[in-house]
Amino acid sequence: MWLRMARTLVRDRSSAQRVRSPPMAINRTALFSTTRAVLALLPKAPFSWFGGVGASVRVHARRRPNAPALRDLNRTITWEELCTAVDRVANFWSERGLKAGETVALLTGNHLETIVHQLGLCRMGAVSAMVNPELRGRPLEHVLRACQARGLVVDGARVQTALDLDFGGSLGTSLLCGHEDAPAVHGLPDLKSALAALPDRPFVGGLVRDADLFTYLFTSGTTGLSKAARIRQRRFLLSGAGFHSMAAWLSPDDVIFTPLPISHASAQLVGLSTALSTGACFAITQGFSASRYFSDAKALGATVGLYVGEVCRYLLASPPHECEREHGIHTFMGNGLRRDVWTPFQERFGLGRILEFYGATEGNLVLINRDGKVGSCGRPLPVLVGPLNGAALVRHDVESGEVVRGPDGFAVPCAPDEVGELVGRIGRLPNEKFDGYADPEAQASKVLHDVFRRGDAYFRTGDLLSRDADGDYFFVDRIGDTFRWKGENISTQEVAEALVGTGGVEFCVVYGVSVPGYEGRAGMAAVLCLTSGFDGAAFFQATLALPPSARPVFVRVCADLDTTGTMKFKKFELQRRGFEEDALAPVCVRDDAAKVYLPLDAGRRAAIGEGRVRL
C-alpha cells in the first residue's frame, strides 16, 4: 500500500504544474522535516494494516499484556483481557450466523462492554453501528434501516426503547449489560451470560483488510435525516496514527479520557483510534459533569482529555474545585473551542497543550492546530498520514448555498481572511479517499465536481471558514439546513418531521438562531397551526423523542409561512429575524422545569440576555 502511495505522490508532484490550485503559503522546510519524521515513524507503528483494527489489539496484547487498555471508574481491562474478550464476541456472533460485512447496531450508554463488542465485531469482519443512545421511535428506526442492521444490542436503560421499536433484523435484539433482571422480565437474550459460557479460544476467520468497513457513525450531514457515515478500517487507523505521530506525540503510558458518548465521532476517531494506535489506555465515564470532570480525570489517571467547545465553556463556568489543577492532564484534544474561552480555560486549569482540530465525520480532511494559535482550528498536515491533505477554501454564495464559479467555470479560491466553504480533494491516495455515506444519493450531494480543473472532485464540508496569511484556518459557521448546538450537528429536516402533527402543529420549519453568549446556534421552530392553537405542553412532550441537543429552544407561532415557487419554505428571513419580538408571530421558549413552551415575555427575554437562564 505504501508503494502505491509513493508512486501516486510522484505522479501528482510531476503534474503539479498542470493543476490549477488555490493559492496557499507553504513552509517547504516544515513540510520536508515533518514528512521525513512521518516516514520514519510509520514502519514502527504498533498496528497492523492487514487484519484491520482488530489486529492492533492482538499486537498490544502480545507486547504489553498487563498494561491497561480500557478503564472506567469501576474497573480496568488489560490488553490481554481485552484480546480474549474480543475473541469471545467474534466467536459468539459467528456462531449465530453473522457474516463478514454485515452490521450489528449498538444502542447503549458509555460501557466498556460496548467497546469490547465493537472490537469483537471488527475482529470477525462484521460492522458495528454506533447509534446515538438518545434516539427513540422513528428517528431510531430510520438509522437502523440506513445501516441495514441484522442485530441490535441494547443496555438495560434502553430495553423499553427496543421493545417499542419495529425492528426487523433477523438476529433480533440482545441485552448487553445493566438491569440484571431485564432478560427475565422482558425475555431478551443476555449477552453477558452467553459470552461467559464460551470457551477461551482465538477467533479463526478470514483476513480483514484496510478497505473493509469498520463502523457506521451517524451524522446529519448538510441536509436531510441522519446519515450513516462509513468508517473503513483504513480511515480509523489513519486517524489515530495522524493524531499520534503528527500532533499529540502520546506514549503507551498515557490515559485518554472522554466523558463524551462513545458513539460520537470525537470519542471514536480521536480517542479510541489514538489509543489503539499508541497502546495508550482509553478511559470513559457515564456522562459529562462539570463538577466531577477533573475529579473523575484524576481517579482514572487521565493524562489526555477530549472535549467539544461546550465542554470547555461549562468547565470554565463551574465553581472552583480542589482537583482542577491536580488532574494530571497534560494535553486537551478537541474541536469547537472559542477564542474568548481558550486562554482563560488553559490558564485556570493549568493545561500544557491544547490541540484544537477540525474534521467531518464523513469527510476526508482534517485540520490540526499544533502551534497553539488561539482561536485557530489549525492547518492541513502533510500527505501520507491520515485524511489531512487537499484542503481548499472556495467562495460561497450564502443565499443560494452554492459555490461561486468564475468565468472559466471553475470555483474561485478565497483570498487570505476571506470567508468561504472548506472543501477537500478526493484522490487516489488513501488519505484522500472519500467513503462518505451508505446512501448513494446522500453521498453524491457531498461531492463537488470540476472545482479547479476538469474531472477533479472535492468533498463539500458544508462549513464556512477563513484562512489567514500564515495558512491557519478559523471556523466561521455552518452552511444551510444543518446547524451546530451543544457540540452536535442538528438536522433540521429530522427535527421537523418528528414534530409535525404534535401540539397542533401542521407545518414546521426548523433552523438555528444565534444567541448572545452561546456557541453555535440554538434550535428554533416556526410552526403553523391551522385548525387549532399551539399546545406548548404537548409540543414539549413530542420533543422528548429527540436527542436533547436537537430539541428546539424557541418556537415562533406563525399565521403564515412563505414558500418558494417549488413549495419550499423560505428560511433565510426567519433565520435573520431570530427570536426577535413580533406581535403577529409570537415566540415561545422552552421551559424544562415546567415541561412546556411558554411565551417569551420581557422578563424571560431579559434573563436570557443577561445569562441568568441557561438554555
C-alpha positions in Angstrom: 0.0 0.0 0.0 2.8 2.4 0.9 4.4 1.7 -2.5 1.2 2.7 -4.2 1.0 5.9 -2.2 4.6 6.8 -3.1 4.0 6.2 -6.8 0.8 8.3 -6.7 2.7 11.1 -4.8 5.4 11.1 -7.5 2.7 11.3 -10.3 0.9 14.1 -8.5 4.1 16.0 -8.0 5.1 15.7 -11.6 1.8 17.0 -12.8 1.5 19.8 -10.2 2.3 22.5 -12.7 -0.8 21.4 -14.8 -3.2 21.6 -11.8 -5.0 24.8 -11.1 -4.9 25.1 -7.3 -5.9 27.8 -4.8 -3.1 30.0 -3.6 -1.6 28.9 -0.2 1.6 29.8 1.5 3.7 26.6 2.0 6.5 26.3 4.5 8.7 23.8 2.5 11.2 23.3 5.3 8.5 22.3 7.8 6.8 20.2 5.1 10.0 18.3 4.4 11.0 17.7 8.0 7.5 16.7 9.1 7.1 14.3 6.2 10.5 12.8 6.9 9.5 12.3 10.6 6.3 10.5 9.5 8.1 8.2 7.1 10.5 7.3 10.0 7.7 6.7 12.4 5.2 4.7 10.3 7.2 1.5 9.9 7.4 1.3 13.7 3.7 1.8 14.2 2.2 -0.7 16.6 -0.8 -1.6 14.5 -1.3 -3.9 11.5 -2.7 -2.6 8.2 -3.8 -6.1 7.3 -6.1 -7.6 9.9 -7.5 -4.1 10.5 -8.3 -2.6 13.8 -8.7 -6.0 15.5 -5.1 -6.9 14.7 -3.8 -3.9 16.7 -5.5 -5.4 19.8 -3.5 -8.6 19.3 -0.3 -6.7 18.8 -0.7 -4.7 22.0 -1.8 -7.9 23.9 1.5 -9.6 22.8 3.7 -6.6 23.6 2.2 -5.3 26.8 -0.3 -7.9 28.1 -0.7 -6.5 31.6 -0.9 -2.8 30.6 -4.3 -1.1 30.8 -6.4 -0.9 27.6 -9.8 0.2 28.8 -10.9 1.8 32.0 -13.9 3.3 33.8 -14.4 4.4 37.4 -15.1 0.8 38.5 -12.6 -1.4 36.7 -9.7 -1.7 34.2 -9.3 -4.1 31.4 -5.8 -5.1 30.3 -4.7 -5.6 26.7 -4.6 -9.4 27.3 -8.0 -9.4 28.8 -9.4 -7.3 26.0 -7.9 -9.6 23.4 -9.6 -12.6 25.0 -12.9 -10.8 25.3 -12.8 -9.6 21.7 -12.3 -13.1 20.5 -15.3 -14.3 22.6 -17.5 -11.7 20.9 -16.3 -12.6 17.5 -16.9 -16.3 18.1 -20.3 -15.6 19.6 -21.6 -13.7 16.6 -20.0 -16.0 14.1 -21.8 -19.0 15.7 -25.1 -17.0 15.5 -24.7 -16.7 11.7 -23.4 -13.2 11.3 -21.3 -12.8 8.2 -18.4 -10.5 7.5 -19.6 -7.2 6.1 -23.0 -7.5 8.0 -24.0 -5.0 10.7 -25.0 -5.1 14.3 -26.2 -1.8 15.9 -25.1 -0.9 19.4 -27.7 1.3 21.2 -26.0 1.8 24.7 -24.6 4.3 27.0 -20.9 4.5 27.8 -19.9 1.0 28.9 -16.6 -0.8 28.5 -18.7 -3.8 27.2 -19.8 -1.6 24.2 -16.2 -1.0 23.1 -15.4 -4.7 23.6 -18.4 -5.6 21.5 -17.4 -3.1 18.7 -13.9 -4.5 18.5 -15.2 -8.1 18.6 -17.5 -7.4 15.6 -14.5 -5.9 13.9 -12.3 -9.0 14.6 -14.7 -11.2 12.6 -15.1 -8.6 9.8 -18.6 -7.5 10.7 -19.6 -3.9 11.1 -20.8 -2.0 14.2 -23.2 0.8 14.0 -22.7 3.3 16.9 -26.2 4.6 17.4 -26.9 7.8 19.4 -28.2 6.4 22.7 -30.8 9.3 23.0 -32.7 8.2 19.8 -36.1 6.7 20.0 -39.1 6.0 17.8 -39.0 6.9 14.1 -35.5 8.5 14.1 -34.1 5.3 15.6 -35.9 3.1 13.1 -34.5 5.3 10.3 -30.9 4.9 11.4 -31.3 1.1 11.8 -32.7 0.9 8.3 -29.9 3.1 7.0 -27.2 0.7 8.2 -29.2 -2.4 7.4 -28.6 -3.8 10.9 -29.2 -7.5 11.3 -28.9 -7.3 15.0 -29.5 -4.8 17.8 -27.6 -4.7 21.1 -29.0 -2.5 24.0 -28.2 -1.9 27.6 -30.7 -2.1 30.5 -31.6 1.5 30.3 -32.9 1.1 26.7 -34.8 -2.1 27.0 -38.2 -0.4 26.7 -36.9 1.7 23.8 -36.1 -1.6 22.0 -39.4 -3.2 22.9 -41.3 -0.2 21.5 -39.3 -0.4 18.3 -40.4 -2.0 15.0 -37.0 -3.7 14.4 -37.0 -6.4 11.7 -33.3 -7.6 12.0 -33.0 -11.3 11.5 -30.7 -11.6 14.6 -33.1 -9.8 16.8 -32.4 -7.7 19.9 -30.0 -8.7 22.7 -29.2 -7.2 26.1 -25.5 -6.2 26.7 -25.3 -5.1 30.3 -27.2 -3.4 33.1 -30.5 -4.2 34.9 -29.7 -7.8 35.6 -33.5 -8.7 35.8 -34.2 -7.4 32.3 -33.8 -10.7 30.5 -36.2 -12.4 32.9 -38.7 -9.6 32.7 -38.6 -8.8 29.0 -37.3 -12.0 27.5 -34.2 -10.5 25.8 -31.2 -12.8 25.3 -28.5 -11.9 27.8 -25.1 -11.5 26.1 -23.2 -11.4 29.4 -24.1 -15.0 30.3 -23.9 -16.2 26.7 -20.4 -14.8 26.4 -19.3 -16.2 29.7 -20.3 -19.7 28.6 -18.0 -19.7 25.6 -14.5 -21.2 25.9 -11.4 -19.0 25.6 -10.2 -19.6 22.1 -8.9 -17.3 19.4 -11.2 -16.4 16.6 -10.2 -18.0 13.3 -11.7 -16.4 10.2 -11.0 -14.5 7.0 -8.5 -11.7 6.7 -9.8 -8.2 7.5 -8.3 -5.6 5.1 -7.8 -1.9 5.4 -10.6 -1.2 2.8 -13.2 -3.1 4.8 -15.9 -1.3 6.8 -15.2 -0.9 10.5 -18.2 1.0 11.8 -21.0 3.4 11.0 -21.1 6.7 12.8 -24.3 8.7 12.3 -24.2 12.4 11.3 -26.8 14.8 10.0 -24.5 15.9 7.1 -25.7 19.2 5.4 -29.3 18.3 4.8 -31.9 15.6 5.4 -32.3 12.9 8.0 -29.4 11.3 10.0 -27.0 9.6 7.6 -24.8 6.6 8.1 -21.2 7.7 7.6 -19.0 4.8 6.5 -15.7 4.5 8.5 -13.4 2.0 7.0 -10.5 0.2 8.8 -8.1 2.4 6.9 -9.8 5.7 7.9 -10.0 4.6 11.6 -6.3 3.6 11.7 -5.1 6.6 9.8 -7.0 8.9 12.1 -5.3 7.6 15.3 -1.9 7.4 13.6 -2.2 11.0 12.4 -3.1 12.5 15.8 -0.3 10.5 17.4 2.6 10.9 15.1 1.9 14.3 13.7 0.4 16.2 16.7 -0.2 14.6 20.0 3.0 12.6 20.4 1.5 10.3 23.0 3.1 7.3 24.6 1.7 3.9 25.7 1.7 5.1 29.3 -0.9 7.8 28.5 -4.5 7.6 29.5 -7.0 9.2 27.1 -10.2 10.3 28.9 -13.6 11.3 27.5 -17.0 11.8 29.1 -18.5 12.2 25.6 -20.8 9.5 24.2 -18.7 6.7 22.7 -21.0 6.8 19.7 -19.6 10.3 19.0 -17.0 10.8 16.2 -14.7 12.5 18.7 -14.6 9.6 21.0 -14.2 7.1 18.1 -11.8 8.9 15.7 -9.7 10.8 18.2 -10.0 8.9 21.4 -10.3 5.2 20.7 -8.4 5.3 17.5 -5.4 7.1 19.0 -5.4 4.6 22.0 -5.3 1.7 19.6 -2.5 3.4 17.6 -0.3 4.0 20.5 -1.2 1.3 23.0 -2.5 4.0 25.5 -5.4 3.4 27.8 -8.9 4.7 26.7 -10.9 5.8 29.8 -14.6 6.7 29.8 -17.3 7.8 32.3 -21.1 7.6 32.0 -21.5 11.2 31.0 -20.2 14.7 31.3 -20.4 16.6 34.6 -18.7 19.9 35.0 -18.4 19.4 38.8 -16.9 16.0 38.5 -14.8 16.2 35.4 -11.4 16.8 36.9 -12.0 14.5 40.0 -13.0 11.8 37.5 -10.0 12.5 35.4 -7.7 12.2 38.5 -9.4 9.0 39.6 -8.9 7.5 36.1 -5.3 8.6 36.0 -6.0 10.6 32.8 -3.2 12.4 31.0 -5.1 13.4 27.9 -8.6 14.9 27.8 -11.1 15.1 24.9 -13.5 18.0 24.5 -16.0 19.8 22.3 -16.4 23.5 22.7 -19.3 23.4 25.1 -17.4 21.1 27.5 -14.7 23.8 27.9 -17.3 26.6 28.4 -19.2 24.6 31.1 -15.9 23.7 32.9 -14.8 27.4 32.9 -18.2 28.4 34.3 -18.1 25.8 37.1 -17.2 26.8 40.7 -13.6 26.3 41.8 -12.7 22.7 42.5 -9.8 21.2 44.5 -8.8 18.9 41.6 -9.0 21.5 38.8 -5.2 21.9 38.8 -4.2 18.5 40.2 -5.7 16.3 37.5 -2.6 15.1 35.6 -3.9 16.1 32.2 -1.1 17.5 30.0 -3.0 17.7 26.7 -6.5 18.6 25.7 -7.7 17.5 22.2 -11.0 18.5 20.6 -12.9 20.9 18.5 -15.0 24.0 18.8 -13.0 25.9 21.5 -13.9 29.6 21.1 -11.3 32.3 21.1 -12.8 34.0 24.2 -12.7 30.8 26.2 -9.4 29.4 25.1 -6.8 31.4 27.2 -8.9 31.6 30.4 -9.6 27.9 30.2 -6.0 27.0 29.6 -4.7 29.2 32.4 -7.3 28.3 35.0 -6.9 24.5 34.7 -3.1 24.6 34.1 -3.2 22.8 30.7 0.1 22.5 28.9 -1.2 21.9 25.4 -4.5 22.4 23.6 -4.8 20.6 20.3 -7.8 22.1 18.5 -8.8 20.4 15.3 -11.4 20.5 12.6 -12.9 17.4 10.9 -16.1 16.0 9.4 -17.2 12.5 10.4 -17.9 11.5 6.8 -15.1 13.6 5.3 -11.6 13.1 4.0 -9.7 16.1 5.6 -8.6 17.2 9.0 -7.0 20.4 10.2 -5.0 20.4 13.4 -3.7 23.4 15.4 -0.3 22.1 16.6 1.1 25.5 17.4 -1.5 26.7 19.9 -2.6 29.8 17.9 -5.6 30.9 19.9 -8.9 30.6 18.0 -7.5 28.6 15.1 -8.6 25.2 14.1 -5.3 24.6 12.5 -4.0 23.7 9.1 -3.7 20.6 6.9 -0.8 18.3 7.8 1.5 16.8 5.1 0.4 13.8 3.0 0.8 10.2 3.9 -0.7 10.5 7.4 -4.5 10.4 7.6 -7.2 12.5 6.0 -5.0 15.6 6.2 -4.3 16.8 2.7 -6.1 18.6 -0.1 -7.9 21.3 1.8 -9.1 24.5 -0.1 -11.4 27.4 0.6 -13.7 28.4 -2.2 -16.1 31.4 -2.4 -19.7 30.5 -1.3 -23.0 32.3 -2.0 -24.9 32.2 1.3 -28.3 32.9 -0.3 -28.1 30.2 -3.0 -26.0 27.8 -0.9 -23.8 27.2 -4.0 -20.1 27.6 -4.7 -19.2 30.7 -6.7 -17.6 30.0 -10.1 -15.6 32.3 -12.2 -16.0 33.0 -16.0 -14.0 29.8 -16.7 -16.5 27.7 -14.8 -14.1 26.8 -12.0 -14.5 27.6 -8.4 -13.0 30.8 -7.1 -10.3 30.4 -4.4 -10.6 32.6 -1.4 -8.1 35.3 -0.6 -6.5 35.4 2.8 -9.0 36.3 5.6 -11.9 35.8 3.1 -14.7 33.5 4.3 -15.5 30.5 2.1 -16.6 26.9 2.1 -13.9 24.4 3.0 -13.6 21.5 0.5 -11.2 18.5 0.5 -9.7 17.0 -2.6 -10.9 13.4 -3.5 -8.0 11.5 -5.0 -6.1 8.2 -5.2 -4.1 8.5 -2.0 -5.6 6.6 1.0 -5.9 9.9 2.9 -7.8 11.4 0.0 -10.4 8.7 -0.2 -14.0 9.8 0.5 -16.0 7.0 1.9 -19.0 9.2 2.7 -22.4 7.7 3.4 -24.2 4.4 2.9 -26.9 6.2 1.0 -25.7 6.8 -2.6 -27.9 9.9 -3.1 -26.6 11.5 0.1 -23.1 10.6 -1.0 -23.5 12.3 -4.3 -24.7 15.5 -2.7 -21.4 15.9 -0.8 -19.2 15.8 -3.9 -18.3 18.9 -5.9 -17.0 18.3 -9.5 -14.8 20.4 -11.8 -13.5 22.6 -8.9 -10.1 23.6 -10.1 -9.8 21.6 -13.3 -11.9 19.3 -15.5 -12.6 16.0 -13.9 -11.5 16.7 -10.4 -13.7 16.2 -7.3 -13.8 17.6 -3.9 -15.7 16.8 -0.7 -18.0 19.6 0.5 -17.8 20.1 4.2 -20.8 22.4 4.4 -18.8 24.7 6.7 -17.6 28.3 6.3 -14.0 29.0 7.3 -11.4 31.7 6.7 -7.6 31.3 6.3 -5.1 33.9 7.4 -1.8 34.9 5.7 0.0 32.3 7.7 -2.1 29.5 6.4 -4.1 28.9 9.6 -7.8 28.2 9.4 -10.6 29.7 11.5 -14.1 28.2 11.8 -16.9 30.8 11.0 -20.2 29.0 10.6 -22.2 26.1 9.2 -24.0 26.3 5.9 -27.6 25.6 5.1 -30.0 23.4 6.9 -27.6 21.9 9.4 -26.6 23.9 12.4 -24.4 23.1 15.5 -25.7 23.2 19.0 -24.3 21.7 22.3 -21.4 20.2 20.3 -23.7 18.3 17.9 -24.8 18.8 14.3 -28.6 19.1 14.1 -30.6 18.1 11.1 -33.5 20.5 10.6 -35.4 18.0 8.5 -35.2 15.3 11.0 -36.4 17.6 13.8 -39.3 19.0 11.7 -40.5 15.5 10.7 -40.6 14.4 14.3 -42.6 17.4 15.4 -45.2 17.8 12.6 -48.6 16.6 13.8 -47.9 17.3 17.5 -49.1 20.1 19.7 -51.5 21.3 17.0 -48.6 21.8 14.6 -49.4 21.2 10.9 -46.4 22.7 9.3 -43.0 23.2 10.8 -39.7 24.8 9.7 -36.6 24.3 11.8 -33.5 26.4 11.7 -30.7 27.7 14.0 -30.5 31.1 15.5 -27.7 32.9 17.2 -28.0 33.6 21.0 -25.6 36.0 22.7 -23.1 34.2 25.0 -23.7 30.8 23.4 -21.6 28.9 20.9 -23.3 27.6 17.7 -27.0 28.2 17.0 -30.0 27.3 19.2 -32.8 25.3 17.5 -35.9 27.3 16.6 -39.1 26.0 15.0 -41.5 28.2 13.1 -44.9 26.5 13.3 -48.2 26.8 11.6 -51.3 25.7 13.4 -54.3 26.0 11.0 -57.1 24.1 12.8 -56.2 24.7 16.5 -54.0 26.8 18.7 -50.4 25.9 19.6 -50.2 23.5 22.6 -46.9 24.2 24.3 -47.2 21.2 26.7 -48.0 18.6 24.0 -45.3 20.0 21.8 -42.8 19.8 24.7 -43.6 16.1 25.2 -43.1 15.4 21.5 -39.6 16.9 21.6 -38.6 14.3 24.2 -38.3 11.7 21.4 -35.4 13.8 20.0 -31.8 13.9 21.4 -31.5 16.8 23.9 -29.4 18.9 21.6 -32.0 18.7 18.8 -34.9 19.9 20.9 -35.9 23.4 19.8 -35.2 26.1 22.3 -37.6 28.6 20.7 -40.9 28.3 18.8 -42.3 31.0 16.6 -46.1 30.6 16.2 -46.8 32.0 12.7 -50.0 32.9 10.9 -48.5 32.0 7.6 -45.2 30.6 6.2 -43.8 31.9 2.9 -42.8 29.4 0.3 -40.8 29.4 -3.0 -42.2 28.6 -6.4 -41.3 25.0 -5.8 -43.2 25.0 -2.4 -40.1 25.0 -0.3 -40.2 27.1 2.9 -38.2 30.3 2.9 -35.8 30.0 5.9 -33.5 32.9 5.2 -35.8 35.6 6.6 -36.8 33.5 9.6 -33.2 33.0 10.5 -32.5 36.7 10.1 -35.2 37.6 12.5 -34.0 35.1 15.1 -36.2 35.3 18.2 -37.0 39.0 18.0 -40.4 40.2 19.1 -43.3 40.1 16.6 -46.9 40.6 17.6 -48.2 38.7 14.6 -45.8 35.8 15.2 -45.2 35.5 18.9 -42.2 33.5 20.2 -42.2 30.8 22.9 -39.2 29.5 24.8 -38.6 26.0 26.2 -39.0 25.6 30.0 -37.7 22.2 31.1 -38.7 22.7 34.7 -42.4 23.4 33.8 -42.2 20.9 30.8 -43.9 23.4 28.4 -43.1 26.1 25.9 -44.0 29.4 27.5 -44.4 32.9 25.8 -41.1 34.7 25.6 -42.1 37.8 27.6 -39.9 40.7 28.6 -38.8 39.1 31.8 -37.7 35.8 30.2 -36.0 37.7 27.3 -34.0 39.8 29.8 -33.0 36.7 31.7 -31.6 35.1 28.6 -29.8 38.3 27.5 -28.2 38.7 30.9 -27.2 35.0 31.2 -29.5 34.3 34.2 -31.1 31.4 32.3 -29.2 28.5 30.8 -30.6 27.3 27.5 
